[in-house]
Amino acid sequence: MTNLSIGMTLQVIAIDQSKIVCADWLNERGPCKGDVVLVENVSDMDGEKIIRLLCEPRVGFLEWRIDVCESGLQFEAI
């Protein structure tokens, strides 16, 4: 797996919904295949890397965030 770092832009291939630790309650939509996201934070929780993703960080879109275990995230770095 690619070593994720803050500021990387990713395109989501798949996210295991059971690996989402925390989601922005303001947005009802979950992350989907093809979403472009920005890595906002990388932390460690009980030996598992937790990645905070800033979703839809583009002008005209409502930004929202999720925290997901790295093991539940499939992506392509762009």
mmJSON file of the N, C-alpha and C atoms, coordinates in Angstrom:
{"data_MODEL":{"atom_site":{
"group_PDB":["ATOM","ATOM","ATOM","ATOM","ATOM","ATOM","ATOM","ATOM","ATOM","ATOM","ATOM","ATOM","ATOM","ATOM","ATOM","ATOM","ATOM","ATOM","ATOM","ATOM","ATOM","ATOM","ATOM","ATOM","ATOM","ATOM","ATOM","ATOM","ATOM","ATOM","ATOM","ATOM","ATOM","ATOM","ATOM","ATOM","ATOM","ATOM","ATOM","ATOM","ATOM","ATOM","ATOM","ATOM","ATOM","ATOM","ATOM","ATOM","ATOM","ATOM","ATOM","ATOM","ATOM","ATOM","ATOM","ATOM","ATOM","ATOM","ATOM","ATOM","ATOM","ATOM","ATOM","ATOM","ATOM","ATOM","ATOM","ATOM","ATOM","ATOM","ATOM","ATOM","ATOM","ATOM","ATOM","ATOM","ATOM","ATOM","ATOM","ATOM","ATOM","ATOM","ATOM","ATOM","ATOM","ATOM","ATOM","ATOM","ATOM","ATOM","ATOM","ATOM","ATOM","ATOM","ATOM","ATOM","ATOM","ATOM","ATOM","ATOM","ATOM","ATOM","ATOM","ATOM","ATOM","ATOM","ATOM","ATOM","ATOM","ATOM","ATOM","ATOM","ATOM","ATOM","ATOM","ATOM","ATOM","ATOM","ATOM","ATOM","ATOM","ATOM","ATOM","ATOM","ATOM","ATOM","ATOM","ATOM","ATOM","ATOM","ATOM","ATOM","ATOM","ATOM","ATOM","ATOM","ATOM","ATOM","ATOM","ATOM","ATOM","ATOM","ATOM","ATOM","ATOM","ATOM","ATOM","ATOM","ATOM","ATOM","ATOM","ATOM","ATOM","ATOM","ATOM","ATOM","ATOM","ATOM","ATOM","ATOM","ATOM","ATOM","ATOM","ATOM","ATOM","ATOM","ATOM","ATOM","ATOM","ATOM","ATOM","ATOM","ATOM","ATOM","ATOM","ATOM","ATOM","ATOM","ATOM","ATOM","ATOM","ATOM","ATOM","ATOM","ATOM","ATOM","ATOM","ATOM","ATOM","ATOM","ATOM","ATOM","ATOM","ATOM","ATOM","ATOM","ATOM","ATOM","ATOM","ATOM","ATOM","ATOM","ATOM","ATOM","ATOM","ATOM","ATOM","ATOM","ATOM","ATOM","ATOM","ATOM","ATOM","ATOM","ATOM","ATOM","ATOM","ATOM","ATOM","ATOM","ATOM","ATOM","ATOM","ATOM","ATOM","ATOM","ATOM","ATOM","ATOM","ATOM","ATOM","ATOM","ATOM","ATOM"],
"id":[1,2,3,4,5,6,7,8,9,10,11,12,13,14,15,16,17,18,19,20,21,22,23,24,25,26,27,28,29,30,31,32,33,34,35,36,37,38,39,40,41,42,43,44,45,46,47,48,49,50,51,52,53,54,55,56,57,58,59,60,61,62,63,64,65,66,67,68,69,70,71,72,73,74,75,76,77,78,79,80,81,82,83,84,85,86,87,88,89,90,91,92,93,94,95,96,97,98,99,100,101,102,103,104,105,106,107,108,109,110,111,112,113,114,115,116,117,118,119,120,121,122,123,124,125,126,127,128,129,130,131,132,133,134,135,136,137,138,139,140,141,142,143,144,145,146,147,148,149,150,151,152,153,154,155,156,157,158,159,160,161,162,163,164,165,166,167,168,169,170,171,172,173,174,175,176,177,178,179,180,181,182,183,184,185,186,187,188,189,190,191,192,193,194,195,196,197,198,199,200,201,202,203,204,205,206,207,208,209,210,211,212,213,214,215,216,217,218,219,220,221,222,223,224,225,226,227,228,229,230,231,232,233,234],
"type_symbol":["N","C","C","N","C","C","N","C","C","N","C","C","N","C","C","N","C","C","N","C","C","N","C","C","N","C","C","N","C","C","N","C","C","N","C","C","N","C","C","N","C","C","N","C","C","N","C","C","N","C","C","N","C","C","N","C","C","N","C","C","N","C","C","N","C","C","N","C","C","N","C","C","N","C","C","N","C","C","N","C","C","N","C","C","N","C","C","N","C","C","N","C","C","N","C","C","N","C","C","N","C","C","N","C","C","N","C","C","N","C","C","N","C","C","N","C","C","N","C","C","N","C","C","N","C","C","N","C","C","N","C","C","N","C","C","N","C","C","N","C","C","N","C","C","N","C","C","N","C","C","N","C","C","N","C","C","N","C","C","N","C","C","N","C","C","N","C","C","N","C","C","N","C","C","N","C","C","N","C","C","N","C","C","N","C","C","N","C","C","N","C","C","N","C","C","N","C","C","N","C","C","N","C","C","N","C","C","N","C","C","N","C","C","N","C","C","N","C","C","N","C","C","N","C","C","N","C","C","N","C","C","N","C","C"],
"label_atom_id":["N","CA","C","N","CA","C","N","CA","C","N","CA","C","N","CA","C","N","CA","C","N","CA","C","N","CA","C","N","CA","C","N","CA","C","N","CA","C","N","CA","C","N","CA","C","N","CA","C","N","CA","C","N","CA","C","N","CA","C","N","CA","C","N","CA","C","N","CA","C","N","CA","C","N","CA","C","N","CA","C","N","CA","C","N","CA","C","N","CA","C","N","CA","C","N","CA","C","N","CA","C","N","CA","C","N","CA","C","N","CA","C","N","CA","C","N","CA","C","N","CA","C","N","CA","C","N","CA","C","N","CA","C","N","CA","C","N","CA","C","N","CA","C","N","CA","C","N","CA","C","N","CA","C","N","CA","C","N","CA","C","N","CA","C","N","CA","C","N","CA","C","N","CA","C","N","CA","C","N","CA","C","N","CA","C","N","CA","C","N","CA","C","N","CA","C","N","CA","C","N","CA","C","N","CA","C","N","CA","C","N","CA","C","N","CA","C","N","CA","C","N","CA","C","N","CA","C","N","CA","C","N","CA","C","N","CA","C","N","CA","C","N","CA","C","N","CA","C","N","CA","C","N","CA","C","N","CA","C","N","CA","C","N","CA","C","N","CA","C","N","CA","C"],
"label_alt_id":[null,null,null,null,null,null,null,null,null,null,null,null,null,null,null,null,null,null,null,null,null,null,null,null,null,null,null,null,null,null,null,null,null,null,null,null,null,null,null,null,null,null,null,null,null,null,null,null,null,null,null,null,null,null,null,null,null,null,null,null,null,null,null,null,null,null,null,null,null,null,null,null,null,null,null,null,null,null,null,null,null,null,null,null,null,null,null,null,null,null,null,null,null,null,null,null,null,null,null,null,null,null,null,null,null,null,null,null,null,null,null,null,null,null,null,null,null,null,null,null,null,null,null,null,null,null,null,null,null,null,null,null,null,null,null,null,null,null,null,null,null,null,null,null,null,null,null,null,null,null,null,null,null,null,null,null,null,null,null,null,null,null,null,null,null,null,null,null,null,null,null,null,null,null,null,null,null,null,null,null,null,null,null,null,null,null,null,null,null,null,null,null,null,null,null,null,null,null,null,null,null,null,null,null,null,null,null,null,null,null,null,null,null,null,null,null,null,null,null,null,null,null,null,null,null,null,null,null,null,null,null,null,null,null],
"label_comp_id":["MET","MET","MET","THR","THR","THR","ASN","ASN","ASN","LEU","LEU","LEU","SER","SER","SER","ILE","ILE","ILE","GLY","GLY","GLY","MET","MET","MET","THR","THR","THR","LEU","LEU","LEU","GLN","GLN","GLN","VAL","VAL","VAL","ILE","ILE","ILE","ALA","ALA","ALA","ILE","ILE","ILE","ASP","ASP","ASP","GLN","GLN","GLN","SER","SER","SER","LYS","LYS","LYS","ILE","ILE","ILE","VAL","VAL","VAL","CYS","CYS","CYS","ALA","ALA","ALA","ASP","ASP","ASP","TRP","TRP","TRP","LEU","LEU","LEU","ASN","ASN","ASN","GLU","GLU","GLU","ARG","ARG","ARG","GLY","GLY","GLY","PRO","PRO","PRO","CYS","CYS","CYS","LYS","LYS","LYS","GLY","GLY","GLY","ASP","ASP","ASP","VAL","VAL","VAL","VAL","VAL","VAL","LEU","LEU","LEU","VAL","VAL","VAL","GLU","GLU","GLU","ASN","ASN","ASN","VAL","VAL","VAL","SER","SER","SER","ASP","ASP","ASP","MET","MET","MET","ASP","ASP","ASP","GLY","GLY","GLY","GLU","GLU","GLU","LYS","LYS","LYS","ILE","ILE","ILE","ILE","ILE","ILE","ARG","ARG","ARG","LEU","LEU","LEU","LEU","LEU","LEU","CYS","CYS","CYS","GLU","GLU","GLU","PRO","PRO","PRO","ARG","ARG","ARG","VAL","VAL","VAL","GLY","GLY","GLY","PHE","PHE","PHE","LEU","LEU","LEU","GLU","GLU","GLU","TRP","TRP","TRP","ARG","ARG","ARG","ILE","ILE","ILE","ASP","ASP","ASP","VAL","VAL","VAL","CYS","CYS","CYS","GLU","GLU","GLU","SER","SER","SER","GLY","GLY","GLY","LEU","LEU","LEU","GLN","GLN","GLN","PHE","PHE","PHE","GLU","GLU","GLU","ALA","ALA","ALA","ILE","ILE","ILE"],
"label_asym_id":["A","A","A","A","A","A","A","A","A","A","A","A","A","A","A","A","A","A","A","A","A","A","A","A","A","A","A","A","A","A","A","A","A","A","A","A","A","A","A","A","A","A","A","A","A","A","A","A","A","A","A","A","A","A","A","A","A","A","A","A","A","A","A","A","A","A","A","A","A","A","A","A","A","A","A","A","A","A","A","A","A","A","A","A","A","A","A","A","A","A","A","A","A","A","A","A","A","A","A","A","A","A","A","A","A","A","A","A","A","A","A","A","A","A","A","A","A","A","A","A","A","A","A","A","A","A","A","A","A","A","A","A","A","A","A","A","A","A","A","A","A","A","A","A","A","A","A","A","A","A","A","A","A","A","A","A","A","A","A","A","A","A","A","A","A","A","A","A","A","A","A","A","A","A","A","A","A","A","A","A","A","A","A","A","A","A","A","A","A","A","A","A","A","A","A","A","A","A","A","A","A","A","A","A","A","A","A","A","A","A","A","A","A","A","A","A","A","A","A","A","A","A","A","A","A","A","A","A","A","A","A","A","A","A"],
"label_entity_id":["1","1","1","1","1","1","1","1","1","1","1","1","1","1","1","1","1","1","1","1","1","1","1","1","1","1","1","1","1","1","1","1","1","1","1","1","1","1","1","1","1","1","1","1","1","1","1","1","1","1","1","1","1","1","1","1","1","1","1","1","1","1","1","1","1","1","1","1","1","1","1","1","1","1","1","1","1","1","1","1","1","1","1","1","1","1","1","1","1","1","1","1","1","1","1","1","1","1","1","1","1","1","1","1","1","1","1","1","1","1","1","1","1","1","1","1","1","1","1","1","1","1","1","1","1","1","1","1","1","1","1","1","1","1","1","1","1","1","1","1","1","1","1","1","1","1","1","1","1","1","1","1","1","1","1","1","1","1","1","1","1","1","1","1","1","1","1","1","1","1","1","1","1","1","1","1","1","1","1","1","1","1","1","1","1","1","1","1","1","1","1","1","1","1","1","1","1","1","1","1","1","1","1","1","1","1","1","1","1","1","1","1","1","1","1","1","1","1","1","1","1","1","1","1","1","1","1","1","1","1","1","1","1","1"],
"label_seq_id":[1,1,1,2,2,2,3,3,3,4,4,4,5,5,5,6,6,6,7,7,7,8,8,8,9,9,9,10,10,10,11,11,11,12,12,12,13,13,13,14,14,14,15,15,15,16,16,16,17,17,17,18,18,18,19,19,19,20,20,20,21,21,21,22,22,22,23,23,23,24,24,24,25,25,25,26,26,26,27,27,27,28,28,28,29,29,29,30,30,30,31,31,31,32,32,32,33,33,33,34,34,34,35,35,35,36,36,36,37,37,37,38,38,38,39,39,39,40,40,40,41,41,41,42,42,42,43,43,43,44,44,44,45,45,45,46,46,46,47,47,47,48,48,48,49,49,49,50,50,50,51,51,51,52,52,52,53,53,53,54,54,54,55,55,55,56,56,56,57,57,57,58,58,58,59,59,59,60,60,60,61,61,61,62,62,62,63,63,63,64,64,64,65,65,65,66,66,66,67,67,67,68,68,68,69,69,69,70,70,70,71,71,71,72,72,72,73,73,73,74,74,74,75,75,75,76,76,76,77,77,77,78,78,78],
"pdbx_PDB_ins_code":[null,null,null,null,null,null,null,null,null,null,null,null,null,null,null,null,null,null,null,null,null,null,null,null,null,null,null,null,null,null,null,null,null,null,null,null,null,null,null,null,null,null,null,null,null,null,null,null,null,null,null,null,null,null,null,null,null,null,null,null,null,null,null,null,null,null,null,null,null,null,null,null,null,null,null,null,null,null,null,null,null,null,null,null,null,null,null,null,null,null,null,null,null,null,null,null,null,null,null,null,null,null,null,null,null,null,null,null,null,null,null,null,null,null,null,null,null,null,null,null,null,null,null,null,null,null,null,null,null,null,null,null,null,null,null,null,null,null,null,null,null,null,null,null,null,null,null,null,null,null,null,null,null,null,null,null,null,null,null,null,null,null,null,null,null,null,null,null,null,null,null,null,null,null,null,null,null,null,null,null,null,null,null,null,null,null,null,null,null,null,null,null,null,null,null,null,null,null,null,null,null,null,null,null,null,null,null,null,null,null,null,null,null,null,null,null,null,null,null,null,null,null,null,null,null,null,null,null,null,null,null,null,null,null],
"Cartn_x":[0.848,0.0,0.896,0.468,1.186,1.244,2.373,2.509,1.752,0.611,-0.237,0.343,0.234,0.684,-0.316,-0.298,-1.198,-0.984,-2.1,-2.05,-2.159,-2.056,-2.186,-3.616,-3.758,-5.068,-5.25,-6.407,-6.697,-8.015,-8.123,-9.412,-9.825,-11.013,-11.508,-11.84,-11.324,-11.697,-12.79,-12.577,-13.587,-13.309,-14.367,-14.241,-15.142,-14.555,-15.31,-16.071,-17.379,-18.208,-18.051,-17.722,-17.547,-16.248,-15.346,-14.066,-14.106,-15.269,-15.394,-15.537,-14.624,-14.588,-15.516,-15.534,-16.325,-16.693,-17.915,-18.362,-18.974,-18.859,-19.445,-20.962,-21.624,-23.065,-23.867,-23.224,-23.938,-24.279,-23.576,-23.778,-24.304,-25.42,-26.024,-25.339,-24.632,-24.007,-22.669,-22.451,-21.156,-20.215,-18.946,-17.97,-18.261,-18.038,-18.338,-17.128,-17.151,-16.125,-16.067,-14.842,-14.651,-14.532,-14.919,-14.775,-13.31,-13.07,-11.734,-11.676,-10.669,-10.556,-9.136,-9.021,-7.737,-7.433,-6.202,-5.799,-5.558,-6.385,-6.302,-5.511,-5.519,-4.78,-4.519,-3.419,-3.088,-2.741,-3.438,-3.174,-3.178,-2.922,-2.857,-3.846,-4.64,-5.587,-5.504,-5.019,-4.893,-4.127,-3.044,-2.204,-2.704,-3.808,-4.376,-4.248,-3.786,-3.725,-5.124,-5.448,-6.734,-6.466,-7.169,-6.989,-8.214,-8.011,-9.116,-9.109,-10.226,-10.364,-11.294,-10.854,-11.691,-12.288,-13.597,-14.287,-14.892,-14.832,-15.372,-14.801,-13.462,-12.845,-12.723,-13.855,-13.847,-14.861,-14.598,-15.499,-16.885,-17.906,-19.278,-19.789,-18.945,-19.351,-19.295,-20.154,-20.155,-19.075,-18.043,-16.976,-17.51,-17.029,-17.369,-16.205,-16.185,-15.044,-15.466,-14.527,-14.672,-13.312,-13.342,-12.158,-12.349,-11.363,-11.48,-10.174,-10.283,-9.09,-8.422,-7.111,-6.38,-6.672,-6.869,-7.138,-8.46,-9.358,-10.657,-10.732,-9.58,-9.553,-8.749,-9.39,-8.688,-8.734,-7.586,-7.508,-6.408,-6.455,-5.396,-4.903,-3.596,-3.037,-3.047,-3.525,-3.548,-2.842],
"Cartn_y":[-1.175,0.0,1.241,2.283,3.552,4.165,4.761,5.447,6.764,6.84,8.029,9.152,10.377,11.537,12.677,13.595,14.745,15.529,15.907,16.691,15.886,14.551,13.724,13.777,13.747,13.666,12.238,11.666,10.277,10.179,9.151,8.804,7.481,7.455,6.275,5.179,3.997,2.81,2.066,1.912,1.265,1.614,1.674,1.859,0.833,0.072,-0.871,-0.053,0.018,0.841,0.459,-0.799,-1.234,-0.712,-0.161,0.368,1.886,2.509,3.949,4.149,4.928,5.167,6.314,7.362,8.55,9.201,9.696,10.364,11.71,12.648,13.972,13.827,14.132,13.919,14.884,15.933,16.908,16.376,15.346,14.84,13.416,13.168,11.836,10.857,11.364,10.479,9.966,8.696,8.118,8.214,7.953,7.991,6.894,7.211,6.28,6.12,5.06,4.833,6.054,6.528,7.66,8.998,9.067,10.323,10.737,12.03,12.592,13.172,12.747,13.145,13.619,14.381,14.898,14.289,13.788,13.262,14.454,14.568,15.711,15.387,14.117,13.726,12.225,11.809,10.396,10.208,9.286,9.047,7.55,7.2,5.8,5.566,4.497,4.142,2.638,2.245,0.822,0.033,0.615,-0.076,-0.033,0.624,0.744,2.19,2.396,3.749,4.225,5.43,6.059,7.243,7.283,8.318,9.227,10.533,11.499,12.006,11.821,12.246,13.446,14.443,15.602,15.31,15.161,14.741,15.945,15.929,16.978,18.363,18.464,19.756,20.666,20.937,21.772,22.897,23.969,25.115,24.672,25.06,24.733,23.439,22.706,21.457,21.612,20.902,20.909,19.942,20.477,19.626,18.788,17.564,16.699,15.767,15.16,14.362,12.983,12.043,10.741,10.342,9.56,8.894,7.418,6.815,5.423,4.701,3.433,2.61,2.403,2.525,2.376,1.033,-0.009,-1.338,-1.424,-0.455,-0.451,0.471,1.031,2.02,1.507,1.474,1.183,2.461,2.863,4.161,4.162,5.219,5.51,6.917,7.074,8.404,9.181,10.428,11.253,12.572],
"Cartn_z":[0.0,0.0,0.0,-0.698,-0.743,0.644,0.973,2.251,2.178,2.821,2.755,3.594,3.084,3.846,3.652,4.605,4.58,3.29,2.659,1.434,0.154,0.25,-0.955,-1.482,-2.793,-3.433,-3.926,-3.606,-3.951,-4.697,-5.516,-6.106,-5.475,-4.911,-4.216,-5.217,-4.946,-5.72,-4.955,-3.637,-2.783,-1.334,-0.522,0.917,1.589,2.5,3.315,4.354,4.22,5.106,6.581,6.849,8.24,8.845,8.028,8.501,8.712,8.485,8.737,10.236,10.808,12.245,12.624,11.797,12.084,10.756,10.656,9.435,9.786,8.875,9.034,9.0,10.089,10.186,9.322,8.803,7.982,6.595,6.153,4.808,4.879,4.246,4.276,3.334,2.335,1.35,1.851,1.689,2.029,0.847,1.069,-0.019,-1.044,-2.3,-3.391,-4.308,-5.068,-6.078,-7.001,-7.245,-8.143,-7.437,-6.142,-5.399,-5.339,-5.457,-5.29,-3.885,-3.118,-1.713,-1.422,-0.355,0.092,1.457,1.645,2.947,3.862,4.888,5.794,7.061,7.467,8.668,8.625,9.238,9.394,10.86,11.533,12.95,13.227,14.476,14.872,16.01,15.884,16.933,17.157,18.291,18.642,17.585,17.063,16.095,14.665,14.417,13.059,12.602,11.37,10.824,10.487,10.963,10.682,9.762,8.646,7.643,7.641,7.833,7.707,6.277,5.595,4.206,4.12,3.41,3.091,1.727,1.684,0.466,-0.242,-1.552,-2.417,-2.082,-1.987,-1.651,-2.876,-3.524,-4.734,-4.591,-5.268,-5.247,-5.721,-5.002,-5.372,-4.769,-4.054,-3.425,-1.908,-1.194,0.254,0.738,1.385,1.902,3.06,3.162,4.281,4.542,5.704,6.124,6.619,6.477,7.123,7.683,8.744,9.268,8.958,8.293,7.883,8.188,8.575,8.775,7.421,7.39,6.137,5.47,6.274,5.724,4.975,5.191,4.519,3.337,2.927,1.858,0.664,-0.494,-1.741,-2.568,-3.108,-3.775,-4.835,-5.621,-6.577,-6.261,-6.065,-5.83,-7.154,-7.114,-8.341,-8.091],
"occupancy":[1.0,1.0,1.0,1.0,1.0,1.0,1.0,1.0,1.0,1.0,1.0,1.0,1.0,1.0,1.0,1.0,1.0,1.0,1.0,1.0,1.0,1.0,1.0,1.0,1.0,1.0,1.0,1.0,1.0,1.0,1.0,1.0,1.0,1.0,1.0,1.0,1.0,1.0,1.0,1.0,1.0,1.0,1.0,1.0,1.0,1.0,1.0,1.0,1.0,1.0,1.0,1.0,1.0,1.0,1.0,1.0,1.0,1.0,1.0,1.0,1.0,1.0,1.0,1.0,1.0,1.0,1.0,1.0,1.0,1.0,1.0,1.0,1.0,1.0,1.0,1.0,1.0,1.0,1.0,1.0,1.0,1.0,1.0,1.0,1.0,1.0,1.0,1.0,1.0,1.0,1.0,1.0,1.0,1.0,1.0,1.0,1.0,1.0,1.0,1.0,1.0,1.0,1.0,1.0,1.0,1.0,1.0,1.0,1.0,1.0,1.0,1.0,1.0,1.0,1.0,1.0,1.0,1.0,1.0,1.0,1.0,1.0,1.0,1.0,1.0,1.0,1.0,1.0,1.0,1.0,1.0,1.0,1.0,1.0,1.0,1.0,1.0,1.0,1.0,1.0,1.0,1.0,1.0,1.0,1.0,1.0,1.0,1.0,1.0,1.0,1.0,1.0,1.0,1.0,1.0,1.0,1.0,1.0,1.0,1.0,1.0,1.0,1.0,1.0,1.0,1.0,1.0,1.0,1.0,1.0,1.0,1.0,1.0,1.0,1.0,1.0,1.0,1.0,1.0,1.0,1.0,1.0,1.0,1.0,1.0,1.0,1.0,1.0,1.0,1.0,1.0,1.0,1.0,1.0,1.0,1.0,1.0,1.0,1.0,1.0,1.0,1.0,1.0,1.0,1.0,1.0,1.0,1.0,1.0,1.0,1.0,1.0,1.0,1.0,1.0,1.0,1.0,1.0,1.0,1.0,1.0,1.0,1.0,1.0,1.0,1.0,1.0,1.0,1.0,1.0,1.0,1.0,1.0,1.0],
"B_iso_or_equiv":[0.0,0.0,0.0,0.0,0.0,0.0,0.0,0.0,0.0,0.0,0.0,0.0,0.0,0.0,0.0,0.0,0.0,0.0,0.0,0.0,0.0,0.0,0.0,0.0,0.0,0.0,0.0,0.0,0.0,0.0,0.0,0.0,0.0,0.0,0.0,0.0,0.0,0.0,0.0,0.0,0.0,0.0,0.0,0.0,0.0,0.0,0.0,0.0,0.0,0.0,0.0,0.0,0.0,0.0,0.0,0.0,0.0,0.0,0.0,0.0,0.0,0.0,0.0,0.0,0.0,0.0,0.0,0.0,0.0,0.0,0.0,0.0,0.0,0.0,0.0,0.0,0.0,0.0,0.0,0.0,0.0,0.0,0.0,0.0,0.0,0.0,0.0,0.0,0.0,0.0,0.0,0.0,0.0,0.0,0.0,0.0,0.0,0.0,0.0,0.0,0.0,0.0,0.0,0.0,0.0,0.0,0.0,0.0,0.0,0.0,0.0,0.0,0.0,0.0,0.0,0.0,0.0,0.0,0.0,0.0,0.0,0.0,0.0,0.0,0.0,0.0,0.0,0.0,0.0,0.0,0.0,0.0,0.0,0.0,0.0,0.0,0.0,0.0,0.0,0.0,0.0,0.0,0.0,0.0,0.0,0.0,0.0,0.0,0.0,0.0,0.0,0.0,0.0,0.0,0.0,0.0,0.0,0.0,0.0,0.0,0.0,0.0,0.0,0.0,0.0,0.0,0.0,0.0,0.0,0.0,0.0,0.0,0.0,0.0,0.0,0.0,0.0,0.0,0.0,0.0,0.0,0.0,0.0,0.0,0.0,0.0,0.0,0.0,0.0,0.0,0.0,0.0,0.0,0.0,0.0,0.0,0.0,0.0,0.0,0.0,0.0,0.0,0.0,0.0,0.0,0.0,0.0,0.0,0.0,0.0,0.0,0.0,0.0,0.0,0.0,0.0,0.0,0.0,0.0,0.0,0.0,0.0,0.0,0.0,0.0,0.0,0.0,0.0,0.0,0.0,0.0,0.0,0.0,0.0],
"pdbx_formal_charge":[null,null,null,null,null,null,null,null,null,null,null,null,null,null,null,null,null,null,null,null,null,null,null,null,null,null,null,null,null,null,null,null,null,null,null,null,null,null,null,null,null,null,null,null,null,null,null,null,null,null,null,null,null,null,null,null,null,null,null,null,null,null,null,null,null,null,null,null,null,null,null,null,null,null,null,null,null,null,null,null,null,null,null,null,null,null,null,null,null,null,null,null,null,null,null,null,null,null,null,null,null,null,null,null,null,null,null,null,null,null,null,null,null,null,null,null,null,null,null,null,null,null,null,null,null,null,null,null,null,null,null,null,null,null,null,null,null,null,null,null,null,null,null,null,null,null,null,null,null,null,null,null,null,null,null,null,null,null,null,null,null,null,null,null,null,null,null,null,null,null,null,null,null,null,null,null,null,null,null,null,null,null,null,null,null,null,null,null,null,null,null,null,null,null,null,null,null,null,null,null,null,null,null,null,null,null,null,null,null,null,null,null,null,null,null,null,null,null,null,null,null,null,null,null,null,null,null,null,null,null,null,null,null,null],
"auth_seq_id":[1,1,1,2,2,2,3,3,3,4,4,4,5,5,5,6,6,6,7,7,7,8,8,8,9,9,9,10,10,10,11,11,11,12,12,12,13,13,13,14,14,14,15,15,15,16,16,16,17,17,17,18,18,18,19,19,19,20,20,20,21,21,21,22,22,22,23,23,23,24,24,24,25,25,25,26,26,26,27,27,27,28,28,28,29,29,29,30,30,30,31,31,31,32,32,32,33,33,33,34,34,34,35,35,35,36,36,36,37,37,37,38,38,38,39,39,39,40,40,40,41,41,41,42,42,42,43,43,43,44,44,44,45,45,45,46,46,46,47,47,47,48,48,48,49,49,49,50,50,50,51,51,51,52,52,52,53,53,53,54,54,54,55,55,55,56,56,56,57,57,57,58,58,58,59,59,59,60,60,60,61,61,61,62,62,62,63,63,63,64,64,64,65,65,65,66,66,66,67,67,67,68,68,68,69,69,69,70,70,70,71,71,71,72,72,72,73,73,73,74,74,74,75,75,75,76,76,76,77,77,77,78,78,78],
"auth_comp_id":["MET","MET","MET","THR","THR","THR","ASN","ASN","ASN","LEU","LEU","LEU","SER","SER","SER","ILE","ILE","ILE","GLY","GLY","GLY","MET","MET","MET","THR","THR","THR","LEU","LEU","LEU","GLN","GLN","GLN","VAL","VAL","VAL","ILE","ILE","ILE","ALA","ALA","ALA","ILE","ILE","ILE","ASP","ASP","ASP","GLN","GLN","GLN","SER","SER","SER","LYS","LYS","LYS","ILE","ILE","ILE","VAL","VAL","VAL","CYS","CYS","CYS","ALA","ALA","ALA","ASP","ASP","ASP","TRP","TRP","TRP","LEU","LEU","LEU","ASN","ASN","ASN","GLU","GLU","GLU","ARG","ARG","ARG","GLY","GLY","GLY","PRO","PRO","PRO","CYS","CYS","CYS","LYS","LYS","LYS","GLY","GLY","GLY","ASP","ASP","ASP","VAL","VAL","VAL","VAL","VAL","VAL","LEU","LEU","LEU","VAL","VAL","VAL","GLU","GLU","GLU","ASN","ASN","ASN","VAL","VAL","VAL","SER","SER","SER","ASP","ASP","ASP","MET","MET","MET","ASP","ASP","ASP","GLY","GLY","GLY","GLU","GLU","GLU","LYS","LYS","LYS","ILE","ILE","ILE","ILE","ILE","ILE","ARG","ARG","ARG","LEU","LEU","LEU","LEU","LEU","LEU","CYS","CYS","CYS","GLU","GLU","GLU","PRO","PRO","PRO","ARG","ARG","ARG","VAL","VAL","VAL","GLY","GLY","GLY","PHE","PHE","PHE","LEU","LEU","LEU","GLU","GLU","GLU","TRP","TRP","TRP","ARG","ARG","ARG","ILE","ILE","ILE","ASP","ASP","ASP","VAL","VAL","VAL","CYS","CYS","CYS","GLU","GLU","GLU","SER","SER","SER","GLY","GLY","GLY","LEU","LEU","LEU","GLN","GLN","GLN","PHE","PHE","PHE","GLU","GLU","GLU","ALA","ALA","ALA","ILE","ILE","ILE"],
"auth_asym_id":["A","A","A","A","A","A","A","A","A","A","A","A","A","A","A","A","A","A","A","A","A","A","A","A","A","A","A","A","A","A","A","A","A","A","A","A","A","A","A","A","A","A","A","A","A","A","A","A","A","A","A","A","A","A","A","A","A","A","A","A","A","A","A","A","A","A","A","A","A","A","A","A","A","A","A","A","A","A","A","A","A","A","A","A","A","A","A","A","A","A","A","A","A","A","A","A","A","A","A","A","A","A","A","A","A","A","A","A","A","A","A","A","A","A","A","A","A","A","A","A","A","A","A","A","A","A","A","A","A","A","A","A","A","A","A","A","A","A","A","A","A","A","A","A","A","A","A","A","A","A","A","A","A","A","A","A","A","A","A","A","A","A","A","A","A","A","A","A","A","A","A","A","A","A","A","A","A","A","A","A","A","A","A","A","A","A","A","A","A","A","A","A","A","A","A","A","A","A","A","A","A","A","A","A","A","A","A","A","A","A","A","A","A","A","A","A","A","A","A","A","A","A","A","A","A","A","A","A","A","A","A","A","A","A"],
"auth_atom_id":["N","CA","C","N","CA","C","N","CA","C","N","CA","C","N","CA","C","N","CA","C","N","CA","C","N","CA","C","N","CA","C","N","CA","C","N","CA","C","N","CA","C","N","CA","C","N","CA","C","N","CA","C","N","CA","C","N","CA","C","N","CA","C","N","CA","C","N","CA","C","N","CA","C","N","CA","C","N","CA","C","N","CA","C","N","CA","C","N","CA","C","N","CA","C","N","CA","C","N","CA","C","N","CA","C","N","CA","C","N","CA","C","N","CA","C","N","CA","C","N","CA","C","N","CA","C","N","CA","C","N","CA","C","N","CA","C","N","CA","C","N","CA","C","N","CA","C","N","CA","C","N","CA","C","N","CA","C","N","CA","C","N","CA","C","N","CA","C","N","CA","C","N","CA","C","N","CA","C","N","CA","C","N","CA","C","N","CA","C","N","CA","C","N","CA","C","N","CA","C","N","CA","C","N","CA","C","N","CA","C","N","CA","C","N","CA","C","N","CA","C","N","CA","C","N","CA","C","N","CA","C","N","CA","C","N","CA","C","N","CA","C","N","CA","C","N","CA","C","N","CA","C","N","CA","C","N","CA","C","N","CA","C","N","CA","C","N","CA","C","N","CA","C"],
"pdbx_PDB_model_num":[1,1,1,1,1,1,1,1,1,1,1,1,1,1,1,1,1,1,1,1,1,1,1,1,1,1,1,1,1,1,1,1,1,1,1,1,1,1,1,1,1,1,1,1,1,1,1,1,1,1,1,1,1,1,1,1,1,1,1,1,1,1,1,1,1,1,1,1,1,1,1,1,1,1,1,1,1,1,1,1,1,1,1,1,1,1,1,1,1,1,1,1,1,1,1,1,1,1,1,1,1,1,1,1,1,1,1,1,1,1,1,1,1,1,1,1,1,1,1,1,1,1,1,1,1,1,1,1,1,1,1,1,1,1,1,1,1,1,1,1,1,1,1,1,1,1,1,1,1,1,1,1,1,1,1,1,1,1,1,1,1,1,1,1,1,1,1,1,1,1,1,1,1,1,1,1,1,1,1,1,1,1,1,1,1,1,1,1,1,1,1,1,1,1,1,1,1,1,1,1,1,1,1,1,1,1,1,1,1,1,1,1,1,1,1,1,1,1,1,1,1,1,1,1,1,1,1,1,1,1,1,1,1,1]
}}}
